[in-house]
Amino acid sequence: MTFMRVASRRLPLTKRLVPGFQSPVQQRFASAAAGTQTSNAPQDVKAQVTKEAVLLNPDPAADSATAAFIRERTPYMVPTYVRPAPVMIKGQGCYVWDMENRRYLDLTAGIAVNSLGHCDPEIAKIIAEQAETLIHASNLYHNAWTGALSKLLIALTHESGAMRDASQVFISNSGTEANEAAIKFARKVGRSLDPSGAKHEFVSFHNSFHGRTMGALSATPNPKYQTPFSPMVPGFKYGNYNDIEQLQELITDKTCGVIVEPIQGEGGVNTATPEFLAALRKRCDEVGAVLIFDEIQCGLSRTGSFWAHAHPSLKPASGETAHPDILTTAKALGNGIPIGATIVSGKTVAENIKTGDHGTTFGGNPLACRVAHHIVERLASPELQKSVEAKSALFVSGFQNLQKQYPDVISEIRGRGLILGVQLSKAHTAKASDLITAARERGMLIITAGEGCLRFVPPLTITEEQIKTSLKILEQAFDALFTNA
């Protein structure tokens, strides 16, 4: 296996793209499905580019090598997600391959994580170099990369015109940890302003998703996620997204923090209005509450601007763009390496956080921080951000054409940049999972969001040709489900 990895790295990129390999797991479990036929395994990448939109790629059968592989391991895993049958074992750019050599155009990017694509050669090189230098020494000591990443995030945030008071960064291991830190920091600010503890309430919004730890989960008002683990952390209140009139009663002198996504990812790719974010900023200032922008999914150039809240479309008709006191990020920050970050204001938050208030064992390790430093530099590129806008226009145009073909099926197209949603009408929301299956069996991976919304969060490096291919596959999936239905 080690030899395979080394040999793979030495191959020219065009050769490495060809999925002409057979992994040890594939060899082992192929015997379990002797006599069965894997369907439509790609023979040549170049040929498949032209055939991909029409080539059926059915999920592995119950008697396949894949099914045998899954049956052997699933009993030992705590159930989390409902997963389809393919087992992914290789990635390159915008593609992944399963253990039976099926190739998929990946428009999920690991749920908006792999913004620079799968197995980026530069990232792989940095991981290898740092793994041979220093992976972990704990936060008992300084290392070369935690401070460097923090400094870079602050500098690029200021340069981008976002979060004007950004001052310090706490590095963690995930998005939910970044939000958990934000909640704790807001509670600490509230305690500093009112030592009695009365200023402890937290406000979040329906259809939001902030994580699955108990604090972050308490800020995620979805009964499906909360009920099995109730009671939640006390002090959380929920409002309606984009509803300005409610804010006077919702956010009070007892409120220590308000958390909101400029674009709700999991909740259905819902975009905040500039006026709503500005009203949140104004009300938080009035009562002394910390305003937190959760940009875990929509930040780091996914909208075409470095941070989503600074996108030109979020500047209100009158007044200033809303800036947060705390900004959280993760996902694209590590391109698959676990890392999260909580950026805090020097004016309203930093002075209240003292040594010992918060900590982490793995957060800020030199491997993750060195990788993130490289990724952030690349994601801040104006050329990449400009390309996101152009690619977004291609997708939206394709979605609009599909909506013209199926006006009773597609009710709305939402989002910005390369976080986009195609909302199915109420009569067809139940078909979302069928569309995902139909797309996958034609060689493309997409996911849902909210109720009956198809979510598109591809790598930011996706090409125009790949976008055209994905739109063809999507059209075929719709045709398969809704033509003459």
C-alpha positions in Angstrom: 0.0 0.0 0.0 2.9 2.4 0.9 4.5 1.5 -2.4 1.3 2.3 -4.3 1.0 5.7 -2.6 4.6 6.6 -3.4 4.3 5.4 -7.0 1.1 7.4 -7.4 2.8 10.6 -6.4 5.5 10.1 -9.0 3.0 9.7 -11.9 2.2 12.7 -14.1 -1.1 14.2 -13.1 -2.9 13.1 -16.3 -2.0 9.4 -15.6 -3.0 9.7 -11.9 -6.4 10.8 -13.0 -7.0 7.4 -14.6 -8.8 5.1 -12.2 -6.9 2.0 -13.3 -6.1 0.7 -9.9 -7.3 -2.1 -7.7 -6.9 -1.5 -4.0 -6.2 -4.3 -1.5 -9.7 -4.0 -0.1 -11.1 -4.3 -3.6 -9.0 -7.3 -4.3 -10.0 -9.0 -1.0 -13.7 -8.4 -1.3 -13.9 -9.1 -5.0 -13.7 -12.8 -4.2 -16.8 -12.4 -1.9 -18.7 -11.4 -5.0 -17.2 -13.8 -7.5 -19.3 -14.3 -10.5 -21.0 -10.9 -10.1 -20.5 -8.1 -12.5 -19.7 -4.5 -11.5 -21.6 -2.2 -13.7 -20.1 0.5 -15.9 -16.6 0.7 -14.3 -14.9 3.5 -16.2 -12.2 2.3 -18.6 -10.8 5.6 -19.7 -11.1 9.0 -18.2 -11.0 10.9 -21.5 -13.8 8.7 -23.0 -15.9 9.1 -19.9 -15.9 12.9 -20.0 -18.0 12.7 -23.2 -20.1 9.8 -22.0 -20.6 10.7 -18.4 -23.9 12.5 -18.8 -25.5 9.4 -20.3 -23.6 6.5 -18.7 -25.7 4.8 -16.0 -23.7 4.0 -12.9 -26.0 2.0 -10.7 -25.2 1.6 -7.0 -23.4 -1.7 -6.1 -25.7 -4.7 -5.8 -26.4 -6.7 -2.6 -24.1 -9.4 -3.8 -21.2 -7.1 -4.8 -17.7 -6.8 -3.3 -18.8 -3.4 -1.9 -21.8 -4.9 -0.1 -19.6 -7.6 1.4 -17.1 -5.0 2.5 -19.8 -2.9 4.2 -21.5 -5.9 5.9 -18.2 -6.9 7.6 -17.6 -3.4 9.1 -21.0 -1.7 9.7 -21.8 -3.7 12.9 -18.8 -2.1 14.6 -19.7 1.5 13.8 -22.0 3.7 15.8 -24.7 4.7 13.3 -24.6 8.3 12.2 -25.5 9.0 8.6 -27.7 7.0 6.3 -25.2 6.2 3.6 -25.7 4.9 0.0 -23.8 1.8 -1.0 -20.7 3.1 -2.8 -17.4 3.1 -0.7 -15.2 5.9 -1.7 -11.5 5.1 -1.8 -9.8 7.7 -4.1 -10.2 11.3 -5.0 -8.6 13.7 -7.5 -9.7 17.2 -8.2 -13.5 17.3 -8.6 -13.8 13.5 -8.8 -13.9 10.5 -6.5 -13.8 6.8 -7.2 -15.4 4.0 -5.3 -13.9 0.6 -4.6 -15.4 -0.9 -7.8 -13.8 1.8 -9.9 -16.9 3.9 -10.5 -16.1 7.5 -11.0 -18.3 10.4 -9.6 -18.2 14.1 -10.3 -18.4 15.4 -6.7 -20.5 18.5 -6.3 -20.6 18.0 -2.5 -16.9 18.7 -1.9 -17.2 16.7 1.3 -20.0 19.1 2.4 -18.3 22.3 1.3 -14.9 21.2 2.7 -12.7 20.4 -0.3 -12.8 23.8 -1.8 -9.5 23.2 -3.5 -10.6 19.7 -4.7 -9.6 16.2 -3.6 -5.9 15.3 -3.0 -4.5 18.6 -4.1 -0.8 18.0 -4.9 0.5 21.0 -3.0 -1.6 20.2 0.1 -0.4 16.6 0.0 3.2 17.7 -0.2 2.8 20.0 2.8 1.1 17.3 4.8 4.0 14.9 4.0 6.7 17.4 4.9 5.1 18.5 8.2 4.3 14.9 9.2 8.1 14.3 9.0 8.8 17.5 11.0 6.3 17.9 13.9 2.6 16.9 14.1 1.8 17.6 17.7 3.5 19.0 20.8 0.4 20.2 22.7 -0.6 23.8 23.6 1.9 23.7 26.6 4.4 25.1 24.1 4.4 27.5 21.2 4.8 26.1 17.7 5.7 27.7 14.3 2.3 27.6 12.7 -0.6 28.5 15.2 0.5 32.1 15.4 1.3 32.3 11.7 -2.2 31.1 10.7 -3.9 33.4 13.3 -1.9 36.4 12.0 -2.8 35.6 8.4 -6.5 35.2 9.1 -6.6 38.6 10.8 -4.6 40.3 8.1 -6.7 38.8 5.2 -9.9 39.6 7.0 -9.0 43.2 7.3 -7.7 43.4 3.7 -11.0 41.9 2.5 -13.1 44.6 4.2 -14.7 42.1 6.5 -15.0 42.1 10.3 -13.3 45.4 10.9 -12.4 44.8 14.6 -11.0 41.3 14.1 -8.1 40.9 16.5 -7.4 37.4 17.8 -8.1 33.8 16.8 -8.7 30.6 18.7 -7.8 27.5 16.7 -9.9 24.3 17.3 -10.6 21.1 15.5 -14.0 21.5 13.9 -16.9 23.8 13.1 -18.9 22.7 16.1 -15.9 23.4 18.4 -15.5 26.9 16.8 -19.1 27.6 17.6 -18.9 26.1 21.1 -16.0 28.5 21.8 -18.0 31.4 20.4 -20.9 30.6 22.7 -18.6 30.4 25.7 -16.9 33.7 24.8 -20.3 35.4 24.5 -21.3 34.1 27.9 -18.0 35.3 29.4 -18.7 38.8 27.9 -22.2 38.7 29.4 -20.8 37.8 32.8 -18.2 40.6 32.6 -20.9 43.1 31.8 -23.3 41.8 34.5 -21.6 39.7 37.2 -25.0 38.6 38.5 -25.2 36.1 35.6 -28.6 37.5 34.4 -27.1 38.4 31.0 -26.7 34.9 29.8 -29.5 34.3 27.2 -28.6 33.3 23.6 -30.5 33.9 20.4 -30.4 31.8 17.2 -32.8 31.3 14.3 -35.0 28.6 12.9 -33.5 26.5 10.0 -30.0 27.2 11.4 -27.4 24.6 12.0 -24.5 25.3 14.3 -23.2 21.9 15.4 -23.9 18.8 17.5 -22.1 19.4 20.8 -24.5 20.4 23.5 -24.0 24.2 23.3 -23.9 24.3 19.5 -26.9 21.9 19.4 -28.8 24.1 21.8 -28.4 26.9 19.2 -29.8 24.6 16.4 -33.6 24.7 16.8 -34.4 21.5 15.0 -36.5 18.9 17.0 -35.0 16.1 15.0 -31.5 17.0 16.4 -32.5 18.3 19.8 -35.3 16.0 21.2 -33.3 12.8 21.7 -30.8 14.7 23.8 -33.1 17.2 25.6 -33.1 19.1 27.8 -30.9 21.5 26.0 -28.5 24.0 27.6 -30.8 26.6 29.3 -31.1 30.2 28.1 -31.5 29.7 24.3 -34.2 31.5 22.4 -35.2 31.2 18.8 -36.4 33.7 16.2 -37.4 33.7 12.6 -34.7 34.3 10.0 -35.0 37.6 8.2 -37.7 38.9 10.5 -36.7 42.3 11.7 -39.9 43.2 13.6 -39.3 40.5 16.2 -35.9 41.7 17.2 -36.9 44.2 19.9 -38.6 41.5 22.0 -36.3 38.7 21.0 -33.0 40.4 21.9 -33.1 42.0 25.3 -30.8 43.2 28.1 -30.5 39.6 29.2 -29.1 38.6 25.8 -25.4 37.9 25.8 -25.0 36.6 22.3 -26.8 36.2 18.9 -25.5 33.7 16.4 -26.6 33.7 12.7 -25.5 32.3 9.4 -25.2 34.9 6.6 -26.3 32.0 4.4 -28.0 29.0 6.1 -26.4 25.9 4.5 -28.1 22.9 6.1 -31.4 24.8 6.5 -32.0 25.2 2.8 -29.4 27.7 1.4 -31.4 30.6 2.7 -29.7 34.0 2.4 -29.9 36.7 5.0 -31.1 40.1 3.8 -28.7 43.1 4.3 -31.3 44.8 6.3 -31.7 41.8 8.7 -28.0 41.6 9.4 -27.8 45.4 9.9 -30.8 45.3 12.3 -29.1 42.5 14.2 -26.0 44.6 14.5 -28.0 47.6 15.7 -30.0 45.7 18.3 -26.9 43.9 19.7 -25.2 47.3 20.1 -28.3 48.6 21.9 -28.3 45.8 24.5 -24.6 45.0 24.7 -24.9 41.5 23.1 -22.2 39.8 21.1 -23.0 39.2 17.4 -21.6 36.0 16.0 -21.6 35.2 12.3 -21.3 31.5 11.6 -19.5 31.3 8.3 -18.4 27.6 8.6 -20.1 26.7 5.4 -20.4 30.0 3.5 -17.1 31.6 4.3 -13.6 31.4 2.8 -14.5 32.6 -0.7 -17.4 30.2 -1.3 -19.6 33.2 -2.1 -16.9 34.9 -4.2 -15.8 37.2 -1.3 -13.4 36.1 1.4 -16.1 36.3 4.0 -19.8 36.0 3.1 -20.9 38.9 5.3 -18.7 41.3 3.3 -20.1 40.3 -0.1 -21.3 43.5 -2.0 -24.8 42.1 -2.1 -25.0 42.3 1.7 -24.5 46.0 1.8 -27.8 47.6 2.8 -29.3 50.4 0.7 -28.6 52.8 3.5 -26.1 52.5 6.3 -23.1 50.2 6.7 -22.6 46.6 6.2 -23.0 44.6 9.4 -19.8 43.3 11.0 -19.7 40.6 13.7 -18.0 40.6 17.1 -17.1 36.9 16.5 -16.7 35.0 13.3 -16.5 31.2 13.1 -15.0 29.1 10.3 -14.0 25.5 9.6 -14.8 23.2 6.6 -12.7 24.7 3.8 -10.1 25.9 6.3 -8.4 22.5 6.2 -9.6 21.1 2.9 -10.2 17.8 4.8 -7.7 18.2 7.6 -9.8 18.7 10.8 -9.5 22.4 12.0 -11.8 25.2 13.0 -11.3 28.8 14.0 -13.0 31.4 16.1 -12.1 35.0 15.3 -12.8 37.6 18.0 -13.1 41.4 18.1 -10.5 43.3 19.9 -13.1 45.9 21.0 -15.9 43.8 22.4 -14.6 40.3 23.1 -10.8 39.8 23.3 -10.3 41.8 26.5 -12.8 39.6 28.4 -11.1 36.3 27.5 -8.4 35.4 30.0 -5.8 32.7 30.1 -7.5 29.5 31.2 -11.0 30.5 30.1 -10.8 28.0 27.2 -8.4 25.5 25.8 -7.9 22.5 23.5 -5.5 19.5 23.3 -5.3 19.1 19.5 -6.4 22.5 18.3 -3.7 24.6 16.8 -1.4 21.6 16.1 1.4 22.5 13.6 0.2 20.0 10.9 -3.3 21.4 10.7 -2.2 25.0 11.0 0.5 24.7 8.4 -2.0 23.2 5.9 -4.6 25.8 6.7 -2.1 28.6 6.3 -1.4 27.4 2.7 -5.1 26.9 2.0 -6.1 30.4 3.3 -3.5 32.1 1.1 -4.9 30.3 -2.0 -8.5 30.9 -1.1 -7.9 34.6 -0.7 -6.8 34.9 -4.3 -8.8 37.6 -6.2 -8.5 35.5 -9.3 -10.1 32.5 -7.6 -12.9 34.7 -6.1 -13.6 36.2 -9.5 -13.8 32.7 -11.0 -16.4 31.7 -8.3 -18.7 34.5 -9.5 -18.4 33.3 -13.2 -18.9 29.7 -12.3 -21.9 30.6 -10.2 -23.5 32.3 -13.1 -23.1 29.2 -15.2 -24.8 27.0 -12.6 -27.6 29.5 -12.1 -28.2 29.8 -15.8 -28.4 26.0 -16.1 -30.7 25.8 -13.1 -33.0 28.5 -14.6 -33.2 26.5 -17.9 -34.1 23.4 -16.0 -36.7 25.4 -14.1 -38.3 26.4 -17.4 -38.5 22.8 -18.4 -40.0 21.8 -15.0 -41.8 24.9 -13.7 -44.1 22.9 -11.4 -41.2 21.0 -9.9 -38.6 23.7 -9.2 -40.0 26.6 -7.2 -36.9 28.6 -6.4 -33.1 29.0 -7.0 -31.2 30.3 -4.0 -27.7 31.1 -2.8 -24.7 33.0 -3.9 -21.3 32.0 -5.4 -20.8 28.3 -5.2 -23.3 27.6 -2.3 -26.5 27.2 -4.3 -29.8 25.6 -3.7 -32.5 24.3 -6.1 -35.8 24.2 -4.1 -38.4 21.7 -5.1 -42.1 22.7 -4.9 -44.1 21.4 -2.0 -45.7 18.7 -4.1 -42.3 17.3 -5.0 -40.1 17.8 -1.9 -40.2 14.0 -1.2 -38.5 13.4 -4.5 -35.3 15.1 -3.4 -33.7 11.9 -2.2 -34.7 10.1 -5.4 -33.0 12.9 -7.5 -29.8 12.4 -5.5 -29.9 8.7 -6.2 -30.6 9.3 -9.9 -27.7 11.8 -10.1 -25.4 9.4 -8.3 -26.3 6.5 -10.6 -25.4 8.8 -13.5 -22.0 9.7 -12.0 -22.6 12.8 -9.9 -22.8 13.5 -6.2 -25.1 16.1 -4.8 -26.8 16.6 -1.4 -29.9 18.1 0.1 -30.6 21.0 2.5 -33.7 21.8 4.4 -37.0 20.5 3.1 -36.7 19.3 -0.5 -33.8 21.6 -1.5 -30.9 20.2 -3.7 -27.6 21.7 -2.5 -24.6 22.4 -4.7 -21.3 23.1 -3.0 -18.6 21.9 -5.5 -14.9 22.5 -5.2 -14.2 26.1 -6.1 -11.7 24.7 -8.7 -14.5 23.1 -10.7 -14.0 23.7 -14.4 -16.5 25.1 -16.9 -16.6 21.8 -18.7 -17.3 19.9 -15.5 -20.2 22.4 -14.7 -21.7 21.7 -18.1 -21.4 18.0 -17.5 -23.0 18.3 -14.1 -26.0 20.2 -15.6 -26.5 17.5 -18.2 -26.5 14.9 -15.5 -28.9 16.9 -13.4 -31.2 17.3 -16.4 -31.2 13.6 -17.0 -32.0 12.9 -13.4 -35.0 15.2 -13.6 -36.0 13.6 -16.9 -35.9 10.1 -15.3 -38.1 11.1 -12.4 -40.5 13.7 -13.9 -40.9 13.1 -17.6 -44.3 11.4 -18.1 -44.5 10.9 -14.4 
